[in-house]
């Protein structure tokens, strides 16, 4: 009888290890080390994209065989990508790219839904934290050991091992949110220590990279968490965050609000984003005027470098729009921008169905707002990992339910360990 009991426990342990390995395999393609792929060459980048498409096929099979629940988030992402795909076809663009970016985003949503259905949402977040944490520490090592080891982009930005310096902040905000969520069942002390460690690691990486927008926004994010001002983010629901950032972008692009902060941008940070970005935005607006309804489509990088910038009639460079709202409109026209607004509005409605206001909701709202705020100088809408705050809004009910179970299980383990200690004594 004892032997049978031992065998059952062993089988359960083996099954747990197997499930973890499957989860790692399904998760790994969504954490793209673009800096490493750039260093290795285009053939490796193409190979990675086919790896992602294979993973999407596996996740689609899981969806058809096990889930069979078509959530509103699939419809909304589908609607968002339709005008972008149509624009790509009409402009003779890269057909694979028209399928690749939707496959990544929808595949990642399927992965989260699968984990939520299995009651393994926090196990998935823990897997994401482990894999990304390894990347970030390795990235930080090279940043201080030899920052230019992986080379430069065409604009002389550092590539880094993990992400180019201008893109790191978006990943770090999503990562800090995952660290917070995956530690929700731990003691307050362990939560604080791990959050403090990773906040300092990410901040050190951004200081070393010295990407102005990412650094400034992450410092704001850092301070709001440390001084527990995240409660004010209850006011910035996903829809309000979208509207507030849209208004801010209009003020920056059309009314040059950033000129009032030249003391910070130029004098302290020693950056000149005002000059470079303004010229790119002007060129992007000119392109949008030519094709306002449907845009120019997308490509493998997810960023359309079609905005012509001339320099004294001697040389010229084609940039992507360096702004989330302009880039969405460049690629899919005003139709794509409208569907993006609907996506954020639906995420807002989804979180409002759960009346409970918790630290989880505050951290999601804070991360979502800061991630969107960062994108007034970049574009990360096709990166599944960077968009975790938005996607989790559609799984907020499961997140709350499973976090309560996690807390109960952890409390029971503490009581059992305490009772065992008393019996031994």
N, C-alpha and C positions, 0 to 999 in steps of 0.2 A: 504493500500500500504506500509506503514511504517512497519507494522507487518510482511508482507511477506519478506521485505528486511532484517529485523532482524533475521528471521528464516533462511534465506540463509547464513547469516554470521555465525550464530551459528552452522549450519551444516558443514560449511567449517572448523570451529575451531575444531569441534569434529573429522572430518576426518583427520585433521593435527595431533591431539593427537593420533588417532588410527594408522596412518602411522608411527609415531615416536615409538610407542610401538612395532609395527611389526618389525621396523628396529632394535630396541634394542634386541628383541627376536632372530632375525636372526644373529645379531652381537655377542651377548654374548658368544656363545660357542667357538669363535675364540680367546678369551682373557683368556687363561687357567691359573688359579692360582695354578701352579704345586706344590708350597710349601705347600699350604693348603691341596691339594689332597694327597700329601705324608704323611702329618701328620694324615689325617683321615684314611688312609689305602688303600690297593689295591682294595677293593670292590668299594670305591668311585671313584678311578681312572678308573676302568672298566665302571662304571656308566656314568662318564663324556664322555668316548669315545663313548658309545652308544648314548648319547645325541648329540654329534657332528655328528655321522652318521645319526641320525634322521634329524638334521638340514640340512645336505647335501641332503637328499632325498627331503626335502621341497624346497631347492634351485634348485635342478635338475628339479623338477616339474615346478618351476617358469621359468627356462630356456626353457623347452620344450613348455610351454603354452604361454609365453610372449616374450621371447628374440629370440630364434631360429636363432641366429647369431653365427656361430662357428668361433671364432677368432683364430689367429695363436698361441696365448699364450696357449690355451687348447691343441693343437697338440704338442707343445714343451714340456709342462709339462708331457703329456702322453708319449712321446718318452723317456723323462728322467726317468720316473718311470717304464717303461717296463723292462729294464734289472735288475732293483732292485727287481721287483716282480718275474721275471723269476728266479733270483738267490735264492730268498726266497723259491720258490716252489721246485727247484732242491735240495736245502739243507735241505728240510723238516722243514722249519722255520714256524713262526707264520703266518697263512694264513690271519687272520683278519688284522694284521699289514700291509700286502701287499696291502690291500684295504684302510685301515684307513688313512695313510699318504697322498696318492694321493687324497682321498676324501676331506681331510681338505684343501689342497692347491687349488684344482680345485673349491671346494665349495666357498672358499673365493674370488676367481677370479669371480665366478658367481655373488656373492653379490656385488662386485665393479661394474661389468658390469650392473647389474640391477639398481643400484643407478645412474650410469652414464646415462643410457637410460631414466630414469625418471627425469633427471635434478637435482638429489638429492645427487650428489657426495660429496659436501661440508657438507651436512646434515649428511651423513654417517661418514665423517671424524670427525665432531663435536660429534657424538655419541661415536665413538671410543675414542676420547679424554676424554669425560666425564667418561666413564666406566673405562678406564685405569688410569685416574687421581685419581679416588677413590682408586683403588688398590694400586697405588704408595704411596699415603699419608698414607694409613693404614699400608703398608709395612714399611714405614719410621718410623711410630710411634713405631712399635715393634722392629725395629732395635736399637732405642735409649732407649726404655723402658726395653726390655730384649731380647738381640740379639739371644740367644740360645733357646728361647721359643719354636720354631718349630722344634728344634733338629738339627742333623747334617746328612750329607751324609756319605757314607762309607769312603770317603777320608777326613772326618772331616771338610768339608766346611759347612758354615751356610746354612740351607735350606731357611730361611726367609718365610714370609707369601706369597709373590707373586712368586718369583723365587729364586732358589739357587744363592748364591753370584756370581758365575762364569758366570751366564747367564743374569744377570740384565742389563748389558750395552747394549746388543743387542736390548732389548725391549725399553730401554730409548732413543736410537738414533732414532728408528722408531717413538717413541712417540713425540719427539721434532719436527720431520718433520711434524707430524700431527698437533701439536700445531701451527706451522708456517702456514700451509695451511689453517686450519680452521679459522685463524684470518686474512686472506688475505684482507677481505673487511672492516676491522676495521681501526680506525685511527692509525697513526704511533705511537702515545704515548701508546695506549692500546696494540698494538702489542708488543712494546718494554717491557712494564711492565709484560705482561703475559709470554713472552719468557724468560725474566730474572728470574721470579719466578720459572718456571719449570726447567730451566737450573740449578739453585741453588739447588732445591729440589733433582733432579737426581744426581747432583754432590755430595751432602751431603750423599745420600744413598750409592753411590759407595765408597766414602771415608770410611764410616762406615763398608761396606762389605770388603774393602781392597782386591779386586780381581785385581791383577796387570795389566793384559792385558786390561780388561774393563776400569779400571781407567785411564790408560795412554792414550788410544785411545780416551776416552770421553773427557779428558782434551784438547787434540788436537782439537777435534770436537768443544768443547766449545770456545777455543781461536779463531779458524777460523771464527766462527759465530760472536763473540763479536767484534773482530777487523776487521770484514768485509773483510777477506781474501778469502771468499768463491768464489770470482771471478776466482781464479786460478783453481777451480774445474771444470770449463768449459772444461778444457783440459782433465780431467779424465772422459770421456764418459764411459758408462757401459762396453763396450768391452775393452777399455784401462785400466779400473779399474781391470777387470778380469785378463788381461795379466800381469799388474804390480804386482798384488798380487800373481799370480802364480810364477813369477820370484822371488819375495821376499820369498815365501815359499820354493822354491828350495834352495835359498841361506841360509835360516835358517836351513832346515832339513839336507841338504847334506854338507854344508860348514860352519855351525855353526856361522852364522853372529852375533847371539845374544851375543857371547863372547866379542864383541867389546863394548857392552852396560852393562857389568857386574857392572859398577859403578852405573848405575841406578837401575838395577834389584836387585842386592845383597846389595849394600851399602846404597841406599836410600829407596827402597821399602821393603828391607829385605825379598825377595822372592828367591826361588831356582828353578824356573820353568825350567831352563836350564837342570838340572840333570834329573828331573822326566820326562819331555816331551821328551827329547832325547831318553831315553830308550823305551818309548811308541812308538815313531815314528819308531825306529829301528825294533821293534816287528811288527808294522803295515806293514812296507815295506816287511818284511819276509813273512807275510801272503798274501800280494798282489802278490808277486812273485809266490806263489803256485797256485793262481787263478787270472791270469791277465785279462782275457777277461770278464767273468762273475764272480761276487764276491760271498760273503757269505750270501747275503740277509739282511733283516732288522728284527726288532722286535717292540714290543709295544712302547718302549721308544724312538725308532728311532736312537739308538746308540748301535752298536755291541761291547760289551765288550769281545773281543776274543784275545786281545793282552796280552800275558803272560809276566809278569814281576816278576822275582825272586829276593829275597833279602837275600844274603849271604847263600843261600841254606837252609834257615830256614822257610821262608814263601813266599807266592806268591800271586799276585793280577792280575786279568784280567781287563784291562782298554779298553775303546773305544779309537779311534785314536787321539782325541784331535786336530784335524786339518780337515778343510773342504775338502781339496783335497784328503787327505788320506782316510777319512771316506767315501766319495762318491765312491772311487775306491774299498775300502773294501766291501761295500755293493753291488755295481752294476758293478764292474770291470771297465776297461778302456772305455767300451761302455757308461756307465753312465757319466763318466767324459767328454767325447766328447759331449754328448747331453747337459750337463750343459754349456759347452763352447758355443754351438749353441744358447742356451737360452739367454745368456748374449749378444751375437752378435746380435740376433734379437731385443732385448731391445734397443740396441744401434741404430740400423737402424730405429726403431720406433720413437725415439726422434729426429733423424736427419730429419725426414719428416716435422717437424715443425721448421721453420727457426728462429722464435722468440726466443731470448735469454733473459730470465727473471730470477727474483729471485727464482721462482718456480723450474726452471731447475737446477739452481746452488745448491739449497737445496737438491733436489733429488739426484744429482750426488755426493754431499758431503756426504750425509747420506749413499748412496749405497757403496761408497768407504770405509768409516770408518767401516760400518757393515761387509763388506767382509774382511777388514784388521784385525778386531777383531778375526775373525774365524780361524786365523792361530794357535790358541790354543784351539778352541772349535768347535762345529758343531751345527748350528741352521737353517739348510736349510729346515727343515720340519715345522717350526713355521710360520704360515701365517702372524701373526702380525709383527714379526721381519723382514719379507721379503717384507714389504709394499714398500720400495724404489724401489725394482726391479719390483714388479707388477705394480706400478703406471707408470712406463716407457711405458707400453703397453696401458695406458689410458691417455697419456700425452696430446693428442689433445683435448679430452673432458675436461681435467683439465684446460687447457688454456681457452677454450671457456666458461666454466661455471664460471671461476674466473673473466673473463671480465664482464659477466652478473652480478655477485655478486657485483663488483665494481660499475657498473652503477646503480643497485638497491639501493646500499648504498648511492650513491651520490644523487639520487632522493629523498630518505628519508630525507637526511640532508637539501636539498633545501626546501622540503615541510615543515619540522619543522621550518626552518628559516622564511619562508613566513607566517606560522601560527603565529609565535611569533610577527611578525611585525603587522599583522592584529589585534591581541589582544591588542597590545600596542596602 
